[in-house]
Amino acid sequence: MSKSKDTIDFGYQQVDKEAKQGLVANVFNSVAKKYDVMNDVMSFGIHRLWKRYTIDCSGVRSGMKVLDLAGGTGDLTAQFSRRVGPTGEVVLADINEAMLEVGKDKLRNLGIVSNVTYQQANAEELPFDDDTFDIITIAFGLRNVTDKQKALESMHRVLKPGGRLLVLEFSKPEPPMLSQMYDFYSFNILPKMGQVIAGDAESYQYLAESIRMHPDQETLKGMMEVAGYENVTYTNLTGGIVALHRGFKF
């Protein structure tokens, strides 16, 4: 299919824009129950360090209100909940109901109930008032959004003046040798692990492709600036396999 204004990437395919949300939903409906296990296996546990670094860079303090967008199974929400304390609030939001249910069960099993609320929400049209949150994070979710620019603008609207957005996402490895090794791993090993562990090679093939179609570090920085964020910076993690972008609303 030739690319046009009415189509969008779904991995390496071009699909109707209106169809992408449903196709992505099918992927995460399939992988939701094995999502945490696969995260540990396919990243060799390093995703926990990436997420911890994100929390450390957030500036979160007691009493703050945090939105963990595309928060899935709640890894960041759990950490934020402990740091904002009883006077703060964390909203775990995800467009996918299956992922949200897994997150709810996980956090309740951890005894995290008092300062966390849940919201099924589309990042492009967030159902919150203007200037609501001190911090917004979106970890490994932006690449699955149909209109990324619209989502960044929606996040900017609900962020308080002085608040910050943190985007943790797979990006473009910088060392050529690392890039080649990462490509081999992503397309030859990852789908097979998905088949063995989650019974679904196709979804993990899509995830590998979606990473390659996501904007690189400088492009995403520019998109955040267009959306109104200031002092936008990024830090490459694990050689650029992942990058953490930060921007402020003033």
C-alpha positions as a Markdown table, in Angstrom:
| # | Residue | x | y | z |
|---|---|---|---|---|
| 1 | Met | 0.0 | 0.0 | 0.0 |
| 2 | Ser | 1.4 | 3.4 | -0.9 |
| 3 | Lys | 1.7 | 5.9 | 1.9 |
| 4 | Ser | -0.7 | 8.8 | 1.9 |
| 5 | Lys | -2.3 | 11.2 | 4.3 |
| 6 | Asp | -5.0 | 8.6 | 5.0 |
| 7 | Thr | -2.6 | 5.8 | 6.0 |
| 8 | Ile | -0.2 | 5.3 | 8.9 |
| 9 | Asp | 2.5 | 2.8 | 9.8 |
| 10 | Phe | 1.6 | -0.3 | 11.7 |
| 11 | Gly | 5.1 | -1.8 | 12.0 |
| 12 | Tyr | 6.3 | -2.0 | 8.4 |
| 13 | Gln | 2.8 | -2.1 | 6.9 |
| 14 | Gln | 0.7 | 0.9 | 5.9 |
| 15 | Val | -2.8 | 0.8 | 7.1 |
| 16 | Asp | -5.8 | 3.1 | 7.3 |
| 17 | Lys | -5.4 | 5.6 | 10.1 |
| 18 | Glu | -8.7 | 4.6 | 11.6 |
| 19 | Ala | -7.6 | 1.0 | 11.7 |
| 20 | Lys | -4.4 | 1.4 | 13.6 |
| 21 | Gln | -5.9 | 1.8 | 17.0 |
| 22 | Gly | -7.7 | -1.5 | 16.7 |
| 23 | Leu | -4.7 | -3.3 | 15.4 |
| 24 | Val | -2.6 | -2.1 | 18.2 |
| 25 | Ala | -5.3 | -3.1 | 20.7 |
| 26 | Asn | -5.2 | -6.6 | 19.3 |
| 27 | Val | -1.5 | -6.8 | 19.9 |
| 28 | Phe | -1.8 | -5.8 | 23.5 |
| 29 | Asn | -4.9 | -7.9 | 24.2 |
| 30 | Ser | -2.7 | -10.8 | 23.1 |
| 31 | Val | 0.4 | -10.0 | 25.1 |
| 32 | Ala | -1.1 | -8.5 | 28.3 |
| 33 | Lys | -0.9 | -11.5 | 30.6 |
| 34 | Lys | 2.7 | -12.2 | 29.6 |
| 35 | Tyr | 3.8 | -8.6 | 29.3 |
| 36 | Asp | 5.8 | -8.4 | 32.5 |
| 37 | Val | 7.5 | -11.7 | 31.9 |
| 38 | Met | 8.4 | -10.8 | 28.3 |
| 39 | Asn | 9.8 | -7.4 | 29.4 |
| 40 | Asp | 12.2 | -9.1 | 31.8 |
| 41 | Val | 13.2 | -11.7 | 29.3 |
| 42 | Met | 13.6 | -9.6 | 26.2 |
| 43 | Ser | 15.5 | -6.8 | 28.0 |
| 44 | Phe | 17.4 | -9.1 | 30.3 |
| 45 | Gly | 15.9 | -7.1 | 33.2 |
| 46 | Ile | 17.4 | -3.8 | 32.0 |
| 47 | His | 14.0 | -2.2 | 31.6 |
| 48 | Arg | 13.9 | -1.9 | 35.4 |
| 49 | Leu | 17.0 | 0.3 | 35.3 |
| 50 | Trp | 15.6 | 2.4 | 32.5 |
| 51 | Lys | 12.4 | 2.9 | 34.5 |
| 52 | Arg | 14.2 | 3.7 | 37.7 |
| 53 | Tyr | 16.3 | 6.3 | 35.9 |
| 54 | Thr | 13.1 | 7.9 | 34.6 |
| 55 | Ile | 11.7 | 8.1 | 38.1 |
| 56 | Asp | 14.9 | 9.6 | 39.4 |
| 57 | Cys | 14.8 | 12.3 | 36.6 |
| 58 | Ser | 11.1 | 13.1 | 37.2 |
| 59 | Gly | 11.7 | 15.4 | 40.2 |
| 60 | Val | 8.7 | 13.7 | 41.9 |
| 61 | Arg | 7.9 | 14.9 | 45.4 |
| 62 | Ser | 5.4 | 14.2 | 48.1 |
| 63 | Gly | 2.0 | 15.6 | 47.3 |
| 64 | Met | 2.4 | 15.8 | 43.5 |
| 65 | Lys | -0.2 | 14.6 | 41.0 |
| 66 | Val | 1.3 | 12.3 | 38.4 |
| 67 | Leu | -0.1 | 10.8 | 35.1 |
| 68 | Asp | 1.5 | 7.5 | 34.1 |
| 69 | Leu | 0.2 | 7.4 | 30.5 |
| 70 | Ala | 0.2 | 4.1 | 28.6 |
| 71 | Gly | 1.2 | 2.8 | 32.0 |
| 72 | Gly | 0.3 | -0.7 | 31.2 |
| 73 | Thr | 1.1 | -3.1 | 34.1 |
| 74 | Gly | 2.0 | -0.2 | 36.5 |
| 75 | Asp | 5.8 | -0.4 | 37.0 |
| 76 | Leu | 6.2 | 3.3 | 37.1 |
| 77 | Thr | 2.9 | 3.9 | 38.9 |
| 78 | Ala | 4.1 | 1.7 | 41.8 |
| 79 | Gln | 7.2 | 3.7 | 42.2 |
| 80 | Phe | 5.5 | 7.0 | 41.9 |
| 81 | Ser | 2.8 | 6.0 | 44.4 |
| 82 | Arg | 5.4 | 5.5 | 47.1 |
| 83 | Arg | 7.1 | 8.8 | 46.3 |
| 84 | Val | 4.0 | 11.1 | 46.2 |
| 85 | Gly | 2.8 | 9.6 | 49.5 |
| 86 | Pro | -0.7 | 9.8 | 51.0 |
| 87 | Thr | -1.2 | 13.5 | 49.9 |
| 88 | Gly | -0.3 | 12.8 | 46.3 |
| 89 | Glu | -2.1 | 11.0 | 43.5 |
| 90 | Val | -1.0 | 8.8 | 40.6 |
| 91 | Val | -3.3 | 8.2 | 37.6 |
| 92 | Leu | -2.5 | 5.0 | 35.7 |
| 93 | Ala | -4.0 | 5.5 | 32.2 |
| 94 | Asp | -3.9 | 3.2 | 29.3 |
| 95 | Ile | -6.0 | 2.9 | 26.1 |
| 96 | Asn | -6.0 | -0.9 | 26.4 |
| 97 | Glu | -8.5 | -2.4 | 28.9 |
| 98 | Ala | -6.7 | -5.7 | 29.1 |
| 99 | Met | -3.4 | -4.0 | 30.0 |
| 100 | Leu | -5.2 | -1.8 | 32.5 |
| 101 | Glu | -6.8 | -4.8 | 34.2 |
| 102 | Val | -3.4 | -6.5 | 34.6 |
| 103 | Gly | -2.0 | -3.3 | 36.1 |
| 104 | Lys | -4.9 | -3.0 | 38.6 |
| 105 | Asp | -4.5 | -6.6 | 39.8 |
| 106 | Lys | -0.7 | -6.2 | 40.1 |
| 107 | Leu | -0.8 | -3.0 | 42.1 |
| 108 | Arg | -3.6 | -4.3 | 44.4 |
| 109 | Asn | -1.5 | -7.4 | 45.0 |
| 110 | Leu | 1.3 | -5.1 | 46.0 |
| 111 | Gly | -1.0 | -3.3 | 48.5 |
| 112 | Ile | -1.0 | -0.1 | 46.4 |
| 113 | Val | -4.5 | 1.2 | 46.6 |
| 114 | Ser | -4.9 | 4.5 | 48.5 |
| 115 | Asn | -3.4 | 7.0 | 46.1 |
| 116 | Val | -3.7 | 5.4 | 42.7 |
| 117 | Thr | -6.7 | 5.8 | 40.3 |
| 118 | Tyr | -7.2 | 4.2 | 36.9 |
| 119 | Gln | -8.4 | 5.7 | 33.6 |
| 120 | Gln | -8.9 | 4.1 | 30.2 |
| 121 | Ala | -7.8 | 6.9 | 28.0 |
| 122 | Asn | -6.6 | 7.8 | 24.5 |
| 123 | Ala | -3.3 | 9.8 | 24.6 |
| 124 | Glu | -4.5 | 11.9 | 21.7 |
| 125 | Glu | -7.6 | 13.1 | 23.6 |
| 126 | Leu | -6.9 | 13.0 | 27.3 |
| 127 | Pro | -10.0 | 13.2 | 29.4 |
| 128 | Phe | -8.5 | 15.6 | 32.0 |
| 129 | Asp | -8.8 | 19.3 | 32.7 |
| 130 | Asp | -6.1 | 21.7 | 31.6 |
| 131 | Asp | -3.1 | 22.2 | 34.0 |
| 132 | Thr | -3.9 | 19.0 | 36.0 |
| 133 | Phe | -0.6 | 17.1 | 36.5 |
| 134 | Asp | 2.8 | 18.0 | 37.9 |
| 135 | Ile | 4.5 | 15.1 | 36.0 |
| 136 | Ile | 3.5 | 13.0 | 33.0 |
| 137 | Thr | 5.4 | 9.9 | 31.9 |
| 138 | Ile | 4.8 | 7.8 | 28.9 |
| 139 | Ala | 7.1 | 4.7 | 28.8 |
| 140 | Phe | 7.2 | 2.5 | 25.7 |
| 141 | Gly | 3.8 | 3.7 | 24.6 |
| 142 | Leu | 4.3 | 6.7 | 22.3 |
| 143 | Arg | 5.4 | 4.6 | 19.3 |
| 144 | Asn | 2.0 | 2.8 | 19.3 |
| 145 | Val | 0.0 | 6.1 | 19.2 |
| 146 | Thr | -1.5 | 6.9 | 15.8 |
| 147 | Asp | -1.0 | 10.7 | 15.9 |
| 148 | Lys | 2.1 | 11.2 | 18.0 |
| 149 | Gln | 2.1 | 15.0 | 17.6 |
| 150 | Lys | -1.5 | 15.3 | 18.7 |
| 151 | Ala | -0.7 | 13.1 | 21.7 |
| 152 | Leu | 2.2 | 15.3 | 22.7 |
| 153 | Glu | 0.0 | 18.4 | 22.4 |
| 154 | Ser | -2.7 | 16.7 | 24.5 |
| 155 | Met | -0.2 | 15.9 | 27.2 |
| 156 | His | 1.0 | 19.5 | 27.2 |
| 157 | Arg | -2.5 | 20.8 | 27.7 |
| 158 | Val | -3.1 | 18.7 | 30.9 |
| 159 | Leu | 0.4 | 19.4 | 32.3 |
| 160 | Lys | 0.6 | 22.2 | 34.9 |
| 161 | Pro | 2.8 | 25.2 | 34.3 |
| 162 | Gly | 6.2 | 24.2 | 35.6 |
| 163 | Gly | 5.4 | 20.6 | 35.1 |
| 164 | Arg | 7.5 | 18.1 | 33.1 |
| 165 | Leu | 6.9 | 15.4 | 30.5 |
| 166 | Leu | 9.2 | 12.3 | 30.4 |
| 167 | Val | 9.1 | 10.1 | 27.3 |
| 168 | Leu | 10.9 | 6.8 | 27.7 |
| 169 | Glu | 11.0 | 5.0 | 24.4 |
| 170 | Phe | 13.0 | 2.7 | 22.2 |
| 171 | Ser | 15.2 | 4.8 | 19.9 |
| 172 | Lys | 18.1 | 4.5 | 17.5 |
| 173 | Pro | 21.3 | 2.9 | 18.7 |
| 174 | Glu | 24.3 | 5.0 | 17.9 |
| 175 | Pro | 27.3 | 2.6 | 17.6 |
| 176 | Pro | 27.0 | 0.8 | 14.2 |
| 177 | Met | 28.0 | -2.6 | 15.7 |
| 178 | Leu | 25.4 | -2.3 | 18.4 |
| 179 | Ser | 22.8 | -1.3 | 15.8 |
| 180 | Gln | 23.6 | -4.4 | 13.8 |
| 181 | Met | 23.5 | -6.7 | 16.8 |
| 182 | Tyr | 20.2 | -5.1 | 18.0 |
| 183 | Asp | 18.6 | -5.7 | 14.5 |
| 184 | Phe | 19.6 | -9.3 | 14.5 |
| 185 | Tyr | 18.3 | -9.8 | 18.0 |
| 186 | Ser | 15.0 | -8.0 | 17.3 |
| 187 | Phe | 14.1 | -9.8 | 14.1 |
| 188 | Asn | 15.6 | -13.2 | 14.6 |
| 189 | Ile | 15.4 | -13.9 | 18.3 |
| 190 | Leu | 12.6 | -11.7 | 19.8 |
| 191 | Pro | 9.7 | -13.1 | 17.8 |
| 192 | Lys | 10.8 | -16.7 | 18.6 |
| 193 | Met | 10.9 | -15.8 | 22.3 |
| 194 | Gly | 7.4 | -14.3 | 21.9 |
| 195 | Gln | 6.2 | -17.6 | 20.4 |
| 196 | Val | 7.7 | -19.7 | 23.2 |
| 197 | Ile | 6.8 | -17.6 | 26.2 |
| 198 | Ala | 3.6 | -15.7 | 25.1 |
| 199 | Gly | 2.5 | -18.0 | 22.3 |
| 200 | Asp | 2.6 | -15.0 | 19.9 |
| 201 | Ala | 5.4 | -14.4 | 17.5 |
| 202 | Glu | 3.4 | -12.0 | 15.3 |
| 203 | Ser | 2.9 | -9.4 | 18.0 |
| 204 | Tyr | 6.5 | -9.3 | 18.9 |
| 205 | Gln | 7.4 | -9.0 | 15.2 |
| 206 | Tyr | 5.2 | -5.9 | 15.2 |
| 207 | Leu | 6.8 | -4.5 | 18.3 |
| 208 | Ala | 10.3 | -4.9 | 16.7 |
| 209 | Glu | 9.0 | -3.2 | 13.5 |
| 210 | Ser | 7.3 | -0.4 | 15.5 |
| 211 | Ile | 10.6 | 0.5 | 17.2 |
| 212 | Arg | 12.2 | 1.0 | 13.8 |
| 213 | Met | 9.4 | 3.2 | 12.6 |
| 214 | His | 9.5 | 5.5 | 15.7 |
| 215 | Pro | 11.1 | 8.9 | 15.3 |
| 216 | Asp | 14.8 | 9.1 | 16.2 |
| 217 | Gln | 16.1 | 11.1 | 19.1 |
| 218 | Glu | 16.4 | 14.5 | 17.3 |
| 219 | Thr | 13.1 | 14.1 | 15.5 |
| 220 | Leu | 11.2 | 13.4 | 18.7 |
| 221 | Lys | 12.9 | 16.3 | 20.4 |
| 222 | Gly | 11.7 | 18.6 | 17.6 |
| 223 | Met | 8.2 | 17.2 | 17.9 |
| 224 | Met | 8.1 | 18.0 | 21.6 |
| 225 | Glu | 9.3 | 21.5 | 20.9 |
| 226 | Val | 6.6 | 22.0 | 18.3 |
| 227 | Ala | 4.0 | 20.8 | 20.9 |
| 228 | Gly | 5.1 | 23.7 | 23.2 |
| 229 | Tyr | 7.6 | 22.0 | 25.5 |
| 230 | Glu | 10.7 | 24.0 | 26.5 |
| 231 | Asn | 14.2 | 23.0 | 27.6 |
| 232 | Val | 13.8 | 19.7 | 25.8 |
| 233 | Thr | 16.7 | 17.3 | 26.2 |
| 234 | Tyr | 17.3 | 13.6 | 25.9 |
| 235 | Thr | 19.6 | 11.0 | 27.3 |
| 236 | Asn | 20.6 | 7.9 | 25.5 |
| 237 | Leu | 20.5 | 4.7 | 27.6 |
| 238 | Thr | 22.2 | 1.5 | 26.6 |
| 239 | Gly | 23.9 | 3.0 | 23.6 |
| 240 | Gly | 20.7 | 4.6 | 22.3 |
| 241 | Ile | 18.6 | 1.5 | 22.3 |
| 242 | Val | 16.4 | 3.5 | 24.6 |
| 243 | Ala | 16.2 | 7.3 | 25.1 |
| 244 | Leu | 14.6 | 9.4 | 27.8 |
| 245 | His | 13.3 | 12.7 | 26.5 |
| 246 | Arg | 12.4 | 15.5 | 29.0 |
| 247 | Gly | 10.5 | 18.7 | 28.4 |
| 248 | Phe | 8.9 | 21.4 | 30.5 |
| 249 | Lys | 5.7 | 23.5 | 30.3 |
| 250 | Phe | 6.2 | 27.1 | 31.3 |
